[in-house]
Amino acid sequence: MILIKEMSYLLKKFLYLFTFNVSLFLILIIGIQNSSNKKKVNLILSETVNLPTGFIVGVSFISGSIFGNLLLLDLKKKTQ
């Protein structure tokens, strides 16, 4: 019974995380339509194409939100 409640909680948390971040991404894509300020991102081996600065910042924020929430899910599991 406890396992079912825990799985239900994890599923609800994951679905909330997924919908929240997808909605943020859609708002980011809609809002970035007329951006003219573009930069390249330097990766270890190469560079990306010119991307709008707001898109780079927005994707960084969204990926941090995803990884932070997944980390918190793992920490809650270990402490219980």
C-alpha positions as CSV (number, residue, x, y, z in Angstrom):
1,M,0.0,0.0,0.0
2,I,2.8,2.4,0.9
3,L,4.6,1.6,-2.4
4,I,1.5,2.4,-4.4
5,K,1.1,5.8,-2.6
6,E,4.8,6.6,-3.2
7,M,4.6,5.7,-6.9
8,S,1.4,7.8,-7.2
9,Y,3.2,10.7,-5.6
10,L,6.3,10.3,-7.9
11,L,4.1,10.0,-11.0
12,K,2.1,13.2,-10.0
13,K,5.4,15.0,-9.3
14,F,6.9,13.9,-12.6
15,L,3.8,14.9,-14.6
16,Y,3.7,18.3,-12.9
17,L,7.4,18.7,-13.7
18,F,6.9,17.7,-17.3
19,T,3.9,19.9,-18.0
20,F,5.4,22.9,-16.2
21,N,8.6,22.8,-18.2
22,V,6.9,22.1,-21.5
23,S,4.7,25.1,-21.0
24,L,7.7,27.2,-20.2
25,F,9.4,26.0,-23.3
26,L,6.3,26.8,-25.5
27,I,6.1,30.3,-24.0
28,L,9.8,30.7,-24.6
29,I,9.5,29.7,-28.3
30,I,6.5,32.0,-28.8
31,G,8.2,34.9,-27.1
32,I,11.5,34.6,-28.9
33,Q,10.0,35.0,-32.4
34,N,11.2,38.6,-33.0
35,S,14.5,38.4,-31.2
36,S,17.4,39.9,-33.2
37,N,20.2,39.6,-30.7
38,K,22.0,36.4,-31.5
39,K,25.2,34.7,-30.1
40,K,27.0,31.4,-30.6
41,V,27.5,28.9,-27.8
42,N,31.1,27.6,-27.5
43,L,31.0,23.9,-26.8
44,I,34.1,21.8,-26.0
45,L,34.7,20.6,-29.5
46,S,32.7,23.0,-31.7
47,E,30.3,25.9,-31.7
48,T,26.5,26.1,-32.3
49,V,24.8,28.1,-34.9
50,N,23.7,31.6,-34.0
51,L,20.9,31.4,-31.4
52,P,18.9,34.2,-29.8
53,T,20.4,35.1,-26.4
54,G,17.0,34.8,-24.7
55,F,16.6,31.2,-26.0
56,I,20.0,30.3,-24.6
57,V,19.1,31.7,-21.2
58,G,15.6,30.2,-21.3
59,V,16.8,26.7,-22.2
60,S,19.4,26.9,-19.4
61,F,16.7,27.8,-16.9
62,I,14.4,25.1,-18.1
63,S,17.1,22.4,-18.0
64,G,18.2,23.5,-14.5
65,S,14.6,23.3,-13.4
66,I,14.3,19.7,-14.7
67,F,17.6,18.5,-13.2
68,G,16.9,20.2,-9.9
69,N,13.5,18.7,-9.5
70,L,14.8,15.2,-10.5
71,L,17.6,15.6,-7.9
72,L,15.0,16.5,-5.3
73,L,12.9,13.5,-6.1
74,D,16.0,11.3,-5.6
75,L,17.0,12.9,-2.3
76,K,13.5,12.6,-0.9
77,K,13.6,8.9,-1.7
78,K,16.9,8.4,0.1
79,T,15.9,10.2,3.2
80,Q,12.8,8.2,3.9
